[in-house]
């Protein structure tokens, strides 16, 4: 896979995620129950938190370091997700949405500078990208779509 292919692989499910919540008003974006007690805005903040984790740890991977274990830092991935949800709920919705867009923009900009050899095969670097982007977005896109269909929204 080359850089252009990878960026397209990220862009298509990113656009689908954006389309899944397009047209929702503030009340709908903040209504709990999309996934567990999470709202659409919680899901978007969650996706952004994982993109931010990629931005944090991809440079470490390039240096040959291993990212810390979430179990050691937070008590596990579920605890990390809960913490990030709590943090995002303390912010105004406009700020959360702006962070979602800015974090994604930063990640794409970073990937434009990543070493091509790290993108060509299933390296630890590309695995991290996959887990935090194009294999992650569809899970939440589907949840939003199903919630909208069930809610008649």
C-alpha positions as CSV (number, residue, x, y, z in Angstrom):
1,X,0.0,0.0,0.0
2,X,1.4,3.4,-0.9
3,X,0.6,6.7,0.9
4,X,-2.2,7.7,-1.5
5,X,-3.9,4.3,-1.1
6,X,-3.6,4.6,2.7
7,X,-5.1,8.1,2.7
8,X,-8.0,6.9,0.6
9,X,-8.5,4.0,2.9
10,X,-8.8,6.4,5.8
11,X,-10.8,9.0,3.9
12,X,-13.7,6.8,2.7
13,X,-14.8,5.6,6.2
14,X,-14.1,9.0,7.7
15,X,-16.5,10.5,5.2
16,X,-19.1,7.8,6.0
17,X,-18.8,8.6,9.7
18,X,-19.4,12.3,8.9
19,X,-22.4,11.4,6.8
20,X,-23.8,9.2,9.5
21,X,-24.3,12.2,11.8
22,X,-24.9,14.9,9.2
23,X,-28.0,17.0,9.8
24,X,-28.4,16.1,13.5
25,X,-29.2,19.0,15.8
26,X,-27.6,19.7,19.2
27,X,-30.3,17.8,21.1
28,X,-29.9,14.8,18.8
29,X,-26.0,14.9,18.9
30,X,-26.1,14.9,22.7
31,X,-28.9,12.3,23.2
32,X,-27.5,9.3,25.1
33,X,-28.2,5.8,24.0
34,X,-26.4,5.5,20.7
35,X,-23.8,3.0,22.1
36,X,-24.5,2.2,25.7
37,X,-25.0,5.6,27.4
38,X,-22.9,7.4,24.7
39,X,-24.3,10.0,22.5
40,X,-23.1,10.8,19.0
41,X,-20.9,13.6,20.3
42,X,-19.4,11.1,22.8
43,X,-18.7,8.8,19.9
44,X,-17.0,11.5,17.9
45,X,-14.9,12.6,20.9
46,X,-14.0,8.9,21.4
47,X,-12.9,8.6,17.8
48,X,-10.9,11.8,18.1
49,X,-9.2,10.5,21.3
50,X,-8.0,7.5,19.5
51,X,-6.7,9.6,16.6
52,X,-4.9,11.7,19.1
53,X,-3.4,8.5,20.6
54,X,-2.1,7.6,17.1
55,X,-0.6,11.1,16.8
56,X,1.1,10.6,20.2
57,X,2.4,7.1,19.6
58,X,3.2,6.9,15.9
59,X,6.4,8.9,16.4
60,X,7.4,6.6,19.3
61,X,6.9,3.6,17.0
62,X,9.1,5.1,14.4
63,X,11.8,5.5,17.1
64,X,11.5,1.8,17.8
65,X,9.7,2.3,21.1
66,X,6.6,0.6,22.2
67,X,3.6,2.6,23.4
68,X,2.7,2.1,27.0
69,X,0.1,-0.5,27.9
70,X,-3.4,1.0,28.6
71,X,-3.8,-1.6,31.4
72,X,-0.8,-0.1,33.1
73,X,-1.7,3.6,32.6
74,X,-5.5,3.6,32.9
75,X,-6.6,0.1,34.1
76,X,-7.4,-1.0,30.5
77,X,-8.9,0.3,27.3
78,X,-12.4,0.5,28.7
79,X,-11.1,2.7,31.6
80,X,-9.3,4.9,29.0
81,X,-12.4,5.2,27.0
82,X,-14.5,6.1,30.1
83,X,-12.0,8.8,31.1
84,X,-11.9,10.4,27.7
85,X,-15.7,10.4,27.5
86,X,-15.8,12.1,30.9
87,X,-13.3,14.7,29.8
88,X,-15.1,15.5,26.6
89,X,-18.4,15.9,28.4
90,X,-16.9,18.7,30.4
91,X,-16.3,20.7,27.2
92,X,-18.8,22.6,25.1
93,X,-20.1,20.7,22.1
94,X,-18.6,23.3,19.6
95,X,-15.2,22.7,21.2
96,X,-15.5,18.9,20.9
97,X,-16.5,19.2,17.3
98,X,-13.7,21.5,16.5
99,X,-11.2,19.1,18.2
100,X,-12.6,16.2,16.2
101,X,-11.9,18.1,12.9
102,X,-8.5,19.5,14.0
103,X,-7.2,16.2,15.3
104,X,-8.2,14.4,12.1
105,X,-6.6,17.2,10.1
106,X,-3.4,16.9,12.1
107,X,-3.3,13.1,11.7
108,X,-3.7,13.3,7.9
109,X,-1.0,16.0,7.8
110,X,1.3,13.7,9.8
111,X,0.6,10.8,7.5
112,X,1.7,12.9,4.6
113,X,5.1,13.0,6.1
114,X,5.4,9.4,7.4
115,X,8.1,7.2,5.9
116,X,6.7,5.4,2.8
117,X,8.3,2.1,3.9
118,X,6.2,2.2,7.1
119,X,3.0,2.3,5.0
120,X,3.8,-0.3,2.4
121,X,3.3,-3.4,4.6
122,X,1.6,-4.3,7.8
123,X,4.3,-2.7,10.1
124,X,3.6,-1.8,13.7
125,X,3.2,1.8,12.4
126,X,0.5,0.9,9.9
127,X,-1.2,-1.4,12.3
128,X,-1.6,1.5,14.7
129,X,-3.0,3.6,11.9
130,X,-5.5,0.9,11.0
131,X,-6.7,0.3,14.5
132,X,-7.1,4.0,15.3
133,X,-8.7,5.0,11.9
134,X,-10.1,3.0,9.1
135,X,-11.0,-0.2,11.0
136,X,-12.3,2.0,13.9
137,X,-14.6,4.5,12.1
138,X,-17.0,1.9,10.6
139,X,-17.9,0.4,14.0
140,X,-19.2,3.8,15.2
141,X,-20.6,4.7,11.8
142,X,-22.8,1.6,11.9
143,X,-23.9,2.3,15.5
144,X,-25.0,5.9,14.6
145,X,-26.8,4.7,11.5
146,X,-28.6,2.0,13.5
147,X,-29.5,4.4,16.3
148,X,-30.9,6.9,13.7
149,X,-32.9,4.2,12.0
150,X,-34.3,2.9,15.3
151,X,-35.1,6.4,16.5
152,X,-36.6,7.6,13.2
153,X,-34.0,10.4,13.0
